């Protein structure tokens, strides 16, 4: 991971000199996190995750001059990625004529002592917003304050989505 000073230096080079190599270093530093974030949101769809990550970095590069430094660069990237994911979901809904698809009931053997639903399966049962806040909080170790910045949701709303998602996952794991 880049240090704060090195990160600011690279951002400055991008803004002042349109330095693509400097932006490439930023991409290298943040690409694993952003890809992991999308893999969770897309429930493991690698191709879609790669496409969304690429779109996120393209948007970040074209809009780097709008980065004000009020938050960390990583938080700004997550926000762009969050917007990209929900733009994709919106287009997908429009293409499907607003058709709502309910996930199938989970199938797992209840009789075995160690039978528990995989976390990935639990994540599939969450709606997109719940999956996003769970991913950011537990998998990306983002604090509530950063999740609020990334999603644009108030503190209480983020906490509410986290609580609901945890309750859903706990209920599924108990069965």
One Martini backbone bead per residue (centre of mass of N, CA, C, O) as a GRO file, in nm:
protein
  175
    1UNK     BB    1   0.100   0.034   0.017
    2UNK     BB    2   0.057   0.360   0.015
    3UNK     BB    3   0.158   0.644   0.111
    4UNK     BB    4   0.040   0.954   0.154
    5UNK     BB    5   0.268   1.107   0.006
    6UNK     BB    6   0.290   0.928  -0.245
    7UNK     BB    7  -0.005   0.955  -0.330
    8UNK     BB    8  -0.004   1.267  -0.365
    9UNK     BB    9   0.217   1.273  -0.576
   10UNK     BB   10   0.069   1.104  -0.793
   11UNK     BB   11  -0.179   1.285  -0.816
   12UNK     BB   12  -0.026   1.540  -0.899
   13UNK     BB   13   0.092   1.421  -1.161
   14UNK     BB   14  -0.180   1.372  -1.293
   15UNK     BB   15  -0.291   1.663  -1.282
   16UNK     BB   16  -0.040   1.832  -1.395
   17UNK     BB   17   0.091   1.596  -1.623
   18UNK     BB   18  -0.067   1.347  -1.715
   19UNK     BB   19   0.043   1.087  -1.557
   20UNK     BB   20   0.019   0.752  -1.632
   21UNK     BB   21   0.224   0.616  -1.448
   22UNK     BB   22   0.111   0.722  -1.184
   23UNK     BB   23  -0.167   0.592  -1.221
   24UNK     BB   24  -0.062   0.302  -1.243
   25UNK     BB   25   0.030   0.294  -0.944
   26UNK     BB   26  -0.251   0.332  -0.826
   27UNK     BB   27  -0.376   0.085  -0.951
   28UNK     BB   28  -0.186  -0.125  -0.824
   29UNK     BB   29  -0.266  -0.052  -0.528
   30UNK     BB   30  -0.607  -0.079  -0.572
   31UNK     BB   31  -0.700  -0.328  -0.739
   32UNK     BB   32  -0.747  -0.557  -0.532
   33UNK     BB   33  -0.972  -0.415  -0.371
   34UNK     BB   34  -1.171  -0.357  -0.603
   35UNK     BB   35  -1.203  -0.648  -0.700
   36UNK     BB   36  -1.303  -0.765  -0.432
   37UNK     BB   37  -1.551  -0.588  -0.411
   38UNK     BB   38  -1.684  -0.692  -0.678
   39UNK     BB   39  -1.690  -0.992  -0.616
   40UNK     BB   40  -1.895  -0.959  -0.389
   41UNK     BB   41  -2.123  -0.805  -0.546
   42UNK     BB   42  -2.122  -1.038  -0.791
   43UNK     BB   43  -2.085  -1.326  -0.672
   44UNK     BB   44  -1.804  -1.409  -0.850
   45UNK     BB   45  -1.796  -1.237  -1.114
   46UNK     BB   46  -1.515  -1.186  -1.283
   47UNK     BB   47  -1.584  -1.033  -1.542
   48UNK     BB   48  -1.756  -0.812  -1.414
   49UNK     BB   49  -1.541  -0.717  -1.215
   50UNK     BB   50  -1.336  -0.628  -1.427
   51UNK     BB   51  -1.516  -0.425  -1.573
   52UNK     BB   52  -1.579  -0.244  -1.326
   53UNK     BB   53  -1.287  -0.178  -1.256
   54UNK     BB   54  -1.214  -0.046  -1.522
   55UNK     BB   55  -1.430   0.177  -1.510
   56UNK     BB   56  -1.332   0.301  -1.249
   57UNK     BB   57  -1.044   0.384  -1.351
   58UNK     BB   58  -1.136   0.555  -1.584
   59UNK     BB   59  -1.299   0.758  -1.417
   60UNK     BB   60  -1.069   0.843  -1.234
   61UNK     BB   61  -0.885   0.954  -1.457
   62UNK     BB   62  -1.094   1.161  -1.586
   63UNK     BB   63  -1.153   1.277  -1.261
   64UNK     BB   64  -0.894   1.364  -1.091
   65UNK     BB   65  -0.949   1.678  -1.070
   66UNK     BB   66  -1.198   1.627  -0.857
   67UNK     BB   67  -1.001   1.563  -0.644
   68UNK     BB   68  -0.984   1.712  -0.311
   69UNK     BB   69  -0.889   1.545  -0.039
   70UNK     BB   70  -1.121   1.493   0.183
   71UNK     BB   71  -1.042   1.212   0.118
   72UNK     BB   72  -0.940   0.929   0.043
   73UNK     BB   73  -0.862   0.779  -0.245
   74UNK     BB   74  -0.999   0.506  -0.180
   75UNK     BB   75  -1.277   0.624  -0.117
   76UNK     BB   76  -1.319   0.749  -0.394
   77UNK     BB   77  -1.303   0.481  -0.550
   78UNK     BB   78  -1.537   0.339  -0.411
   79UNK     BB   79  -1.748   0.541  -0.503
   80UNK     BB   80  -1.718   0.488  -0.800
   81UNK     BB   81  -1.774   0.183  -0.782
   82UNK     BB   82  -2.051   0.204  -0.660
   83UNK     BB   83  -2.173   0.361  -0.899
   84UNK     BB   84  -2.112   0.152  -1.116
   85UNK     BB   85  -2.279  -0.078  -1.001
   86UNK     BB   86  -2.558   0.079  -0.995
   87UNK     BB   87  -2.561   0.138  -1.294
   88UNK     BB   88  -2.560  -0.150  -1.388
   89UNK     BB   89  -2.820  -0.237  -1.237
   90UNK     BB   90  -3.007  -0.039  -1.381
   91UNK     BB   91  -2.962  -0.139  -1.669
   92UNK     BB   92  -3.054  -0.426  -1.608
   93UNK     BB   93  -3.343  -0.351  -1.526
   94UNK     BB   94  -3.424  -0.215  -1.788
   95UNK     BB   95  -3.370  -0.470  -1.967
   96UNK     BB   96  -3.585  -0.641  -1.770
   97UNK     BB   97  -3.839  -0.471  -1.705
   98UNK     BB   98  -3.830  -0.482  -1.384
   99UNK     BB   99  -3.754  -0.764  -1.308
  100UNK     BB  100  -3.805  -0.981  -1.036
  101UNK     BB  101  -3.561  -1.182  -0.867
  102UNK     BB  102  -3.565  -1.459  -0.673
  103UNK     BB  103  -3.403  -1.645  -0.476
  104UNK     BB  104  -3.326  -1.939  -0.400
  105UNK     BB  105  -3.343  -2.177  -0.198
  106UNK     BB  106  -3.152  -2.318   0.012
  107UNK     BB  107  -2.920  -2.601  -0.021
  108UNK     BB  108  -2.876  -2.814   0.268
  109UNK     BB  109  -2.755  -3.015   0.506
  110UNK     BB  110  -2.893  -3.050   0.828
  111UNK     BB  111  -2.788  -3.324   0.970
  112UNK     BB  112  -2.514  -3.214   0.982
  113UNK     BB  113  -2.303  -3.068   1.208
  114UNK     BB  114  -2.123  -2.899   0.975
  115UNK     BB  115  -2.375  -2.765   0.852
  116UNK     BB  116  -2.314  -2.471   0.664
  117UNK     BB  117  -2.349  -2.186   0.526
  118UNK     BB  118  -2.199  -2.019   0.313
  119UNK     BB  119  -2.116  -1.699   0.287
  120UNK     BB  120  -2.174  -1.675  -0.013
  121UNK     BB  121  -2.467  -1.770   0.011
  122UNK     BB  122  -2.558  -1.546   0.199
  123UNK     BB  123  -2.493  -1.309   0.009
  124UNK     BB  124  -2.714  -1.390  -0.203
  125UNK     BB  125  -2.958  -1.311   0.006
  126UNK     BB  126  -2.881  -1.033  -0.034
  127UNK     BB  127  -2.899  -0.728  -0.102
  128UNK     BB  128  -2.708  -0.493  -0.246
  129UNK     BB  129  -2.674  -0.306   0.003
  130UNK     BB  130  -2.605  -0.520   0.211
  131UNK     BB  131  -2.360  -0.633   0.059
  132UNK     BB  132  -2.200  -0.371   0.060
  133UNK     BB  133  -2.173  -0.320   0.369
  134UNK     BB  134  -2.050  -0.594   0.438
  135UNK     BB  135  -1.805  -0.573   0.257
  136UNK     BB  136  -1.686  -0.310   0.370
  137UNK     BB  137  -1.676  -0.393   0.673
  138UNK     BB  138  -1.556  -0.701   0.666
  139UNK     BB  139  -1.366  -0.721   0.401
  140UNK     BB  140  -1.250  -0.400   0.394
  141UNK     BB  141  -1.238  -0.249   0.677
  142UNK     BB  142  -1.458  -0.030   0.697
  143UNK     BB  143  -1.580   0.229   0.834
  144UNK     BB  144  -1.871   0.382   0.873
  145UNK     BB  145  -1.780   0.660   0.771
  146UNK     BB  146  -1.678   0.553   0.493
  147UNK     BB  147  -1.941   0.424   0.400
  148UNK     BB  148  -2.092   0.690   0.390
  149UNK     BB  149  -1.912   0.816   0.171
  150UNK     BB  150  -1.948   0.598  -0.047
  151UNK     BB  151  -2.282   0.581  -0.039
  152UNK     BB  152  -2.439   0.843   0.095
  153UNK     BB  153  -2.518   0.745   0.371
  154UNK     BB  154  -2.626   0.748   0.665
  155UNK     BB  155  -2.529   0.618   0.955
  156UNK     BB  156  -2.802   0.476   1.035
  157UNK     BB  157  -2.842   0.327   0.765
  158UNK     BB  158  -2.591   0.156   0.770
  159UNK     BB  159  -2.649   0.016   1.040
  160UNK     BB  160  -2.918  -0.106   0.950
  161UNK     BB  161  -2.808  -0.279   0.716
  162UNK     BB  162  -2.612  -0.441   0.888
  163UNK     BB  163  -2.816  -0.563   1.084
  164UNK     BB  164  -2.995  -0.702   0.873
  165UNK     BB  165  -2.775  -0.874   0.742
  166UNK     BB  166  -2.685  -1.025   0.996
  167UNK     BB  167  -2.962  -1.148   1.059
  168UNK     BB  168  -2.994  -1.306   0.797
  169UNK     BB  169  -2.733  -1.472   0.819
  170UNK     BB  170  -2.794  -1.602   1.092
  171UNK     BB  171  -3.052  -1.745   1.008
  172UNK     BB  172  -2.925  -1.916   0.780
  173UNK     BB  173  -2.706  -2.055   0.965
  174UNK     BB  174  -2.905  -2.194   1.165
  175UNK     BB  175  -3.032  -2.376   0.929
   0.00000   0.00000   0.00000
